[in-house]
């Protein structure tokens, strides 16, 4: 692994950036957390195109990921899309464990806390890309969804198409600099996404009211927790909004908002190691007590207990 070079001191812990990265376009930062003699590097990965081109799409083999992986948790500002040919392992995405099997796919969206485990015999490829990389309207809508399936099996009938789309993308991504077009990998990425067809994605894009609601929640959930705010902001009656959300997700608008806030709270507690007070401030609660009651009601656990259980030394 690359040496770690200190950048600055934040709060009680120094921040670092790795001098080399997993892929050409990835920078990795983290904090050293010291607890009972253990040191943990919490990696915050950022997409930083460098060198011969400002590529919006990068590729990596699972062999390379295994070389770089130390079993720690990561949080990236880009998408990770993996296609698995063979082998067994596991990935944890936002605290849900997913076994990896042959002929399957993994999707990790920006901001998701994730960890790869036991991937030594996994064969396949990862595609790393920024949210704006897909070029078609449908695939851009799809990658914008905050609740795509994290792992799914690829049907036998689809495998040849997926494999061919991936091979074409890998070939184009390996083109020499003089032959390289920044558009081609993005076009081929869109083809791969379309062929992979993440489960349930299509149903969630059929209702335009839900699409607007989902986008608004992603923008404002840290400050607005009331479904009525979104109904007013979007110009719909509360009943119309609730019906659209129910049809798309099986949840009420209020439940959708609560789930989004809780997911971010879990990420902040377990990965960023924020206190309940700092989570409260970040997520728009008046104080730590109010946030703790909200968190307990939704999860059955106090924030501190969740943090202790899911933080990895």
N, C-alpha and C positions, 0 to 999 in steps of 0.2 A: 504494500500500500504506500501511497505517497506520504511524504513528511507533512506534518501539520504546522502551519505557521500562524502565530497569534496575530490577530488584527487589532483587537481592542478589548477593554474590560467592560462588561455589561452586568449590572447588578453585582451578584457575588461570584459570578463565573466568567472566565475568559472565553471569548468567541474565537473560533478558528476557521480557516478556509484551507481545503486541500490544494496543494500546488499542482496536482494532476487530477483528472476526472475520469469517471467510468466510461464516458463516451466523448467524442470530440466536442459536443455541445453542452456538456453538463458540468456545472460547478457544484461543489459540495461544501456546505458550512455546517458547523455544529457547536454545541457547548459541552465543555467537560463538566459532568456532574459528579461530585465527590460525596459518597455516602458510605459510612462504616468501612472505609478503606477501599471501596470499589470505585472505579472510574468508568463512566459511560459516555460515549460520544453520541450525541443526538444529532442525526444528520438532517439538515434542511437542504434539499437539492434544488438547484436553480438551473434553468436552461440558458446556457451562455454560448451561443455559436461563436466559434473562433477559427482562425486559420484561413484556409483557402476560400471558404464560402460561408455565408450565413444560412446554413441549412435549417429548415423548420422540421425536418424528419431525420432521425438517426436510427441505426439498427445495432443490435448486439446479440451475440449467441448466449445461451445459458451457460456454456463453459466459461465465457468471460465473466458473466455475472457471478458464477460460483467463485472465481478467483478473487473478486472484489468484495463479496458478501461476507460480513462478519457476524451475521445473525442479529444485528441491531435493528431498531425501528427507523423508518425513513419517512420523510414527508416532502413531496416534490411539487413544483409549480407547473409541471407538464404531465401529459398523459403517458401511461405505460400500457402497451398492448402486447400481450404475449401469446404466441401460438406454440403449443407443446406437441412434439412428435411422439415422444416415448419417455418412459421413466416415471418415477413417482417422487413426490415431495409435497410441500404444502406452502400456502401463502395465507397470511392473516391480513385482511383489509378492513380497516375501521372496526377492529376487535372481533371480527367474525372469521373463523378458521375455515379454509377451503383446501381439501386434498387435491393435489395435482395428478392428473392421469393423462395417458396418451390420447391424442386427438381431441384436445380441449383447448380452451382459450381463457385468458385472464385479462381483465380490464381494471386498471387502477387510475382513477381520475385525479386531477390536480387537487392537492389539499388532503387527500386521504392518507391516514397513517397506515403504513404497511410494513410487513416483515416477511422475508423469504426464509424457509427452513428446509433442511434436508434435500437440497436440490442438486447434490453431487452427480446423480445419475439421470437427471432430466435433460433431454435433448430438445432443442427448439430455438426459437428466436424471439427477441423482444424488439418492439418498435417504439421509439420514444418521439413524441411530437408535441408541439405547442398547440393550444386550443384552436388557433386560426389556420392550422395547416390543411385540414380537409377543404376541398375546393367546391364540392357540390352543396346545394342548399340542404338536401336531406341529411347528408353526413355531418354537416355543421350543426344542424339541429340535434342530431343524435348525440354528438360528443358534448353538447351543452347541457345535457340532462344530468342532474346531480344524483340520480338514483339508478344508474345502469347496473345490470347484473355484473358481479365481480368475477364469476367463473361459470363456465357452461361447457357442455360437451358439444362437439361439432358432429352433426349427423354424417353417416357414411356418404349419403348422396351429395353432400356439400363439400366433402373433404378435398376432392380433386380440384374444385374451383378455388377453394381457400389456399391450398398448397401452391397452385399455379400463380395466383395473385401475389402471394408472399414472395415466391421466387423471382417474379418480375420486379418487385420492389427492391429486393436485396441486390439484384443485378444492377439496377439503375443507381442505387445508393453507392455502389462500389465503382462507379464510372470514374475514370481519370479526370482531373480538373478541367482539361481542355474540352472534354466531351460533356461536361455536366450542365444540366439545366435545372434551375431551382424548382421549376414547375412540375417536372416529371415525377419526382418522388411524391409530391403532394397529390397529384392525380392518381398515382398508383396506390397511395395510402387510402384514398377515398374508395377505390375499387376493392381493396382488401376489407375495409370496414363494411362496405355494402354486402360483400360475400359472407362475412362472419355473422351478420344478423344477430346481434345480442338479443337474448330472449326478452319478450314483453316490450321491447322498445317501441315497436310500431303502434301499439295500442295507446301508449302514453303521448303520442304526438297527434292523435286524431282530433282532440278538442282544443280549439284555439284559445278558449278562455283559460284552460289549465296551463297552456304554454305561457301565456302572459303572467298568470299567477306565479308559476314556478320561477320565472325570470325575476319577478318583483321580489319574491321571498329571498332569492339568492342575494339580491342587492341590499335588502333592507332588514333582514331578520335580526341583525345585531341591535337594531334600534326600535323595531316595531314588532310586537308579539301578538297583536290583536287581529283576528281575521277581518273585523270590520274596517280596519285601516286599508287593507288591500282591496276590499270591495269598493270603498270610496275612491281610492287612488286609480283603480282600473275602470270605474264608472259602471259597475254592475251591482245589481241587487245582491245582498248577502246570500239569499237562497239560490240564486243563479250560480254564484261562485261556488258555493258549497256543493251543489249538484255536479258541477263540472269536475271538481277535485275528487269527489266520491267516485264518479265514473272512471276517472283516469287511474286512481291509486287505491280505491277501496277504503280511503280514510276521509274524515271530515277535513275542512280547511284548517280548523284549529289544531287538529291532531297532526296534520302535515307540518305546520309551523313549529309545534312543540318538538316533533321528531328532529327537525332541522336544527333547532337550537341545542337540543340535547346532544346530537352528533358532534356539533362544534365544541360543546363543553367537554365532551369526552376526549376529543382530540387535544384540546388545550390542557386538560388535566394530566393526561397520560403521556403525551409526547412533548408538549412545551413546558410541562411541570409548573404550570401557573397555580397560584393559590386560589382558594374560593373567592377571595376578595378581588383578585385581579380578573378572574373569570367573570365575576359579576359586572365589573366595570367594562370589560371588553364586550359583553353580550347585552348591555343595556339594562341591567338590574340596578335598583337603587342602592343595594348593599349586599354584603355577603350572606346575611341571614335570609333575605328574600330569595336569593339565588339557590341557597342550600335547600330551602323548602321546595322550590320548583324542581330541583334535580332529584330530590328524594321521592317526590310524588311520582315522577316519571320513571325512575329506575329502581326504587326500593333501596337505594344506597345513598349515604352521605358522600359529598364530593371527595372528602379526604380518604374515605374507604375505597372509592373507585380508583383514585389516584394511586394508592398503595398497592392495590391488587393488579393494576394493569401497567404500572411503570416497570421497566425491565432493567435491573441493575447490570 
